[in-house]
């Protein structure tokens, strides 16, 4: 990506976003993240913070009791859930739930969007375990947040949802349609939100660049950023298959580039897909 073009796009977005409310990071998330990042975490304080938010406490219990952890005896308190989940899982749950609550859609049904984002995050995390250079936590966070600009633009522009649907079914990349229609795009908006939420710089940069296929052939972008973009692109392809949806223009244009960058071949993709689909089926059956 041309850096000057990025600066121009970002400035245009900043001007447009003066009339768009980009949500600040919720106070409970800030407090929890500060606690999680301490050298010596005060677990009683962590439990107290989580217990103070009913939906957050419920999510902790639900996750700890999910088939993923396969507990013989189900947990019945936030304190037990915290001990089962561990700090990294807690951080993921907190940020994911806060994102979903904050960008609720203002009367617009967003269930399918959030389901797909969650599935993408799960598959990205699953892939990161097999690869070097990217942690499963970073892969999960980028998978969850990479499209977070979409709900913001959807709430601002009444015709955005229809434009997005049309772009997904066209040969043109969705980001080009957004730039032409709104003089900004969900990658730029998502990057601004990620910075507002104090996400790590490499994740916010990956959000900005996740539709820029040129990053796979340049040395000007950090390898960790390129790996996050590649992993998420492949994860989206797998999730589309799981949901019975056709591949979009993004995968047709960049899928092979992403695989090549990560050193994966067709057989590797088939193995990853088989394992990921089994995991997604388990999640769907658990949800009922």
URWO-V902326 format. One line per field, one symbol per residue. ss: DSSP state (h for helix, s for strand, l for the rest). phi: phi as a letter, one per 40 degrees, with the letter a starting at -180 (. if undefined). burial: b if it has 24 or more other C-alpha atoms within 12 Angstrom, else e. A space follows every 50 residues. Layout:
BEGIN
ss = ???
phi = ???
burial = ???
END
This chain:
BEGIN
ss = llhhhhhhhhhhhhhhhhhlllllllhhhhhhhhhhllllllhhhhhhhh hllhhhhhhhhhhhlllllllllllllhhhhhhhhlhhhhhhhhhhhhhh hhllllllllhhhhhhhhhhhhhhhhhhhhlllllhhhhhhhhhhlllhh hhhhhhlllhhhhhhhhhlllllhhhhhhhhhlllhhhhhhhhhhhllll hhhhhhhhhlllhhhhhlllllhhhhhhhhhhhhhhhhhhhhllllllhh hhhhhhhhhhhhlllhhhhhhhhhhhhhhhhhhhhhhl
phi = .ccccccccccccdccccbbcccccddccdccccccccdbcccdcccccc ccbcccccccccccccddcfccbccbacdccccccgcccccccccccccc ccbchfgccbdccccccccccccccdccccbbgbcccccccccccdbccc ccccccbdccdccccccccbcccdcccccccbfaaccccccccccccgcd ccccccccbcbcccccbbccbddccccccccccccccccdcccgbccccc cccbdcccccccgbbccccccccdcccccccccccccg
burial = eeeeeeeebbeebbeebeeeebbebbebbeebbebbeeeeeebeebbebb beeeebbbbbbbbbbbeeeeeeeebeebbbbbebbebebbbbbbbbbbbb ebbebeeeebeebbbbbbbbbbbbbbbbebbeebbbbbbbbbbbbbbbbb bbbbbbbeebbebbeebbeeebbbbbbbbeebbbbbbbbbbbbbbebebe ebbbbbbbbbbbbebbeeeebebbbbbbbbbbbbbbbbbbbbeeeebbbb beebbbbbbebbeeeeeebeebbeebbebbeeeeeeee
END
